[in-house]
Amino acid sequence: MKHGAVAFVIACAAALAAHAADIYVWTDENGKTHLADSVPAKYRKSAVRIDSSQFELSPEQQRDAAAAARAALEKKADAVPAPAPSPSPPVRPGAAPTSRAPAPIGPPSAGECEALQREYRESLECFAPFVNANGSLKPGAFAACKSVVNPTLKCGSPKAS
């Protein structure tokens, strides 16, 4: 691994830490460079501690990153088509019809659209800390956050406030 690549990996790993943590780098007997917060006993003498505090983001950088993550998540959510409605189950001759609530007719009311937009924004804000640099989501995102479909198709663009 080239020194520039090692530095990049160190910078990325350190930047992901919420607070400064002890991070160590060492090379094993096969020449493979390792980066971790703990060092196997075998390599403790050769490991070098990295000062990760230099990679911490300022509050302004954290806000900018969160805003960029929200924008990326909104862009990704806008690109995902709404799921197709599932077909109704076949009716067997002589079987009693199943009771289903009728689908609402017409567009949602302004109040319903405001509630849908608010729920969608809250969902985006919840998912924002789970967004990776490549747009994918970190594990646990769906356990912590409720996925909400963008209501723009139902309600139109949200009104500027």
TORKOL-4160 file (C-alpha; in steps of 0.2 Angstrom, whole numbers, padded with zeros to 4 digits, m for minus):
161
<pt num="1" X="0000" Y="0000" Z="0000"/>
<pt num="2" X="0007" Y="0017" Z="m0005"/>
<pt num="3" X="0010" Y="0030" Z="0009"/>
<pt num="4" X="m0003" Y="0042" Z="0001"/>
<pt num="5" X="m0016" Y="0028" Z="0002"/>
<pt num="6" X="m0011" Y="0024" Z="0020"/>
<pt num="7" X="m0013" Y="0042" Z="0024"/>
<pt num="8" X="m0030" Y="0043" Z="0015"/>
<pt num="9" X="m0036" Y="0027" Z="0025"/>
<pt num="10" X="m0030" Y="0034" Z="0041"/>
<pt num="11" X="m0039" Y="0051" Z="0038"/>
<pt num="12" X="m0055" Y="0043" Z="0033"/>
<pt num="13" X="m0055" Y="0031" Z="0048"/>
<pt num="14" X="m0051" Y="0045" Z="0059"/>
<pt num="15" X="m0064" Y="0057" Z="0052"/>
<pt num="16" X="m0078" Y="0044" Z="0055"/>
<pt num="17" X="m0074" Y="0044" Z="0074"/>
<pt num="18" X="m0087" Y="0055" Z="0083"/>
<pt num="19" X="m0073" Y="0060" Z="0096"/>
<pt num="20" X="m0054" Y="0059" Z="0096"/>
<pt num="21" X="m0050" Y="0041" Z="0099"/>
<pt num="22" X="m0033" Y="0031" Z="0100"/>
<pt num="23" X="m0030" Y="0024" Z="0083"/>
<pt num="24" X="m0015" Y="0014" Z="0079"/>
<pt num="25" X="m0006" Y="0009" Z="0062"/>
<pt num="26" X="0006" Y="m0005" Z="0060"/>
<pt num="27" X="0013" Y="m0017" Z="0047"/>
<pt num="28" X="0012" Y="m0036" Z="0049"/>
<pt num="29" X="0026" Y="m0048" Z="0044"/>
<pt num="30" X="0018" Y="m0050" Z="0026"/>
<pt num="31" X="0019" Y="m0031" Z="0023"/>
<pt num="32" X="0001" Y="m0028" Z="0025"/>
<pt num="33" X="m0003" Y="m0011" Z="0034"/>
<pt num="34" X="m0017" Y="m0012" Z="0047"/>
<pt num="35" X="m0027" Y="0002" Z="0055"/>
<pt num="36" X="m0037" Y="0000" Z="0071"/>
<pt num="37" X="m0042" Y="0006" Z="0089"/>
<pt num="38" X="m0033" Y="m0009" Z="0097"/>
<pt num="39" X="m0017" Y="m0018" Z="0092"/>
<pt num="40" X="m0013" Y="m0037" Z="0094"/>
<pt num="41" X="0000" Y="m0040" Z="0107"/>
<pt num="42" X="0012" Y="m0046" Z="0094"/>
<pt num="43" X="0013" Y="m0029" Z="0086"/>
<pt num="44" X="0011" Y="m0017" Z="0100"/>
<pt num="45" X="0030" Y="m0013" Z="0100"/>
<pt num="46" X="0029" Y="m0008" Z="0081"/>
<pt num="47" X="0012" Y="0001" Z="0081"/>
<pt num="48" X="0011" Y="0020" Z="0080"/>
<pt num="49" X="m0003" Y="0030" Z="0088"/>
<pt num="50" X="m0011" Y="0042" Z="0076"/>
<pt num="51" X="m0018" Y="0059" Z="0084"/>
<pt num="52" X="m0035" Y="0058" Z="0077"/>
<pt num="53" X="m0041" Y="0074" Z="0085"/>
<pt num="54" X="m0033" Y="0083" Z="0069"/>
<pt num="55" X="m0047" Y="0075" Z="0059"/>
<pt num="56" X="m0062" Y="0080" Z="0070"/>
<pt num="57" X="m0075" Y="0091" Z="0061"/>
<pt num="58" X="m0079" Y="0108" Z="0067"/>
<pt num="59" X="m0098" Y="0111" Z="0072"/>
<pt num="60" X="m0100" Y="0121" Z="0055"/>
<pt num="61" X="m0092" Y="0106" Z="0045"/>
<pt num="62" X="m0103" Y="0094" Z="0054"/>
<pt num="63" X="m0119" Y="0105" Z="0049"/>
<pt num="64" X="m0113" Y="0106" Z="0031"/>
<pt num="65" X="m0110" Y="0087" Z="0031"/>
<pt num="66" X="m0127" Y="0084" Z="0038"/>
<pt num="67" X="m0135" Y="0096" Z="0025"/>
<pt num="68" X="m0126" Y="0087" Z="0011"/>
<pt num="69" X="m0132" Y="0070" Z="0017"/>
<pt num="70" X="m0150" Y="0076" Z="0018"/>
<pt num="71" X="m0149" Y="0083" Z="0001"/>
<pt num="72" X="m0141" Y="0067" Z="m0006"/>
<pt num="73" X="m0155" Y="0057" Z="0003"/>
<pt num="74" X="m0168" Y="0068" Z="m0004"/>
<pt num="75" X="m0161" Y="0066" Z="m0022"/>
<pt num="76" X="m0160" Y="0047" Z="m0019"/>
<pt num="77" X="m0178" Y="0047" Z="m0012"/>
<pt num="78" X="m0185" Y="0057" Z="m0027"/>
<pt num="79" X="m0177" Y="0045" Z="m0039"/>
<pt num="80" X="m0185" Y="0030" Z="m0031"/>
<pt num="81" X="m0202" Y="0026" Z="m0040"/>
<pt num="82" X="m0217" Y="0022" Z="m0028"/>
<pt num="83" X="m0220" Y="0004" Z="m0026"/>
<pt num="84" X="m0233" Y="m0004" Z="m0037"/>
<pt num="85" X="m0249" Y="m0008" Z="m0028"/>
<pt num="86" X="m0251" Y="m0026" Z="m0024"/>
<pt num="87" X="m0264" Y="m0036" Z="m0034"/>
<pt num="88" X="m0279" Y="m0041" Z="m0024"/>
<pt num="89" X="m0281" Y="m0059" Z="m0020"/>
<pt num="90" X="m0291" Y="m0070" Z="m0031"/>
<pt num="91" X="m0309" Y="m0073" Z="m0026"/>
<pt num="92" X="m0314" Y="m0091" Z="m0024"/>
<pt num="93" X="m0332" Y="m0095" Z="m0030"/>
<pt num="94" X="m0343" Y="m0096" Z="m0015"/>
<pt num="95" X="m0331" Y="m0087" Z="m0003"/>
<pt num="96" X="m0336" Y="m0072" Z="0006"/>
<pt num="97" X="m0328" Y="m0056" Z="0000"/>
<pt num="98" X="m0314" Y="m0049" Z="0011"/>
<pt num="99" X="m0317" Y="m0033" Z="0020"/>
<pt num="100" X="m0306" Y="m0019" Z="0014"/>
<pt num="101" X="m0307" Y="0000" Z="0017"/>
<pt num="102" X="m0310" Y="0009" Z="0001"/>
<pt num="103" X="m0296" Y="0019" Z="m0006"/>
<pt num="104" X="m0298" Y="0038" Z="m0004"/>
<pt num="105" X="m0304" Y="0046" Z="m0020"/>
<pt num="106" X="m0296" Y="0062" Z="m0026"/>
<pt num="107" X="m0280" Y="0071" Z="m0019"/>
<pt num="108" X="m0276" Y="0073" Z="m0001"/>
<pt num="109" X="m0282" Y="0088" Z="0008"/>
<pt num="110" X="m0270" Y="0102" Z="0011"/>
<pt num="111" X="m0269" Y="0097" Z="0030"/>
<pt num="112" X="m0265" Y="0079" Z="0025"/>
<pt num="113" X="m0252" Y="0085" Z="0013"/>
<pt num="114" X="m0243" Y="0096" Z="0026"/>
<pt num="115" X="m0243" Y="0081" Z="0038"/>
<pt num="116" X="m0236" Y="0069" Z="0024"/>
<pt num="117" X="m0223" Y="0082" Z="0020"/>
<pt num="118" X="m0218" Y="0084" Z="0039"/>
<pt num="119" X="m0217" Y="0065" Z="0041"/>
<pt num="120" X="m0206" Y="0064" Z="0026"/>
<pt num="121" X="m0194" Y="0078" Z="0032"/>
<pt num="122" X="m0193" Y="0070" Z="0049"/>
<pt num="123" X="m0188" Y="0054" Z="0040"/>
<pt num="124" X="m0175" Y="0062" Z="0030"/>
<pt num="125" X="m0168" Y="0070" Z="0046"/>
<pt num="126" X="m0168" Y="0054" Z="0055"/>
<pt num="127" X="m0159" Y="0045" Z="0040"/>
<pt num="128" X="m0146" Y="0059" Z="0037"/>
<pt num="129" X="m0133" Y="0053" Z="0050"/>
<pt num="130" X="m0134" Y="0035" Z="0043"/>
<pt num="131" X="m0129" Y="0040" Z="0025"/>
<pt num="132" X="m0112" Y="0035" Z="0019"/>
<pt num="133" X="m0102" Y="0045" Z="0007"/>
<pt num="134" X="m0107" Y="0034" Z="m0008"/>
<pt num="135" X="m0126" Y="0037" Z="m0004"/>
<pt num="136" X="m0128" Y="0020" Z="0004"/>
<pt num="137" X="m0135" Y="0018" Z="0021"/>
<pt num="138" X="m0126" Y="0012" Z="0037"/>
<pt num="139" X="m0132" Y="m0004" Z="0046"/>
<pt num="140" X="m0146" Y="0000" Z="0058"/>
<pt num="141" X="m0153" Y="0015" Z="0048"/>
<pt num="142" X="m0170" Y="0006" Z="0046"/>
<pt num="143" X="m0170" Y="0000" Z="0064"/>
<pt num="144" X="m0169" Y="0018" Z="0070"/>
<pt num="145" X="m0179" Y="0027" Z="0057"/>
<pt num="146" X="m0196" Y="0025" Z="0048"/>
<pt num="147" X="m0195" Y="0025" Z="0029"/>
<pt num="148" X="m0207" Y="0037" Z="0022"/>
<pt num="149" X="m0211" Y="0039" Z="0003"/>
<pt num="150" X="m0209" Y="0056" Z="m0004"/>
<pt num="151" X="m0227" Y="0063" Z="m0005"/>
<pt num="152" X="m0223" Y="0075" Z="m0020"/>
<pt num="153" X="m0232" Y="0063" Z="m0032"/>
<pt num="154" X="m0248" Y="0064" Z="m0021"/>
<pt num="155" X="m0247" Y="0082" Z="m0016"/>
<pt num="156" X="m0236" Y="0091" Z="m0028"/>
<pt num="157" X="m0221" Y="0101" Z="m0023"/>
<pt num="158" X="m0221" Y="0107" Z="m0005"/>
<pt num="159" X="m0226" Y="0125" Z="m0002"/>
<pt num="160" X="m0211" Y="0137" Z="0002"/>
<pt num="161" X="m0213" Y="0143" Z="0020"/>
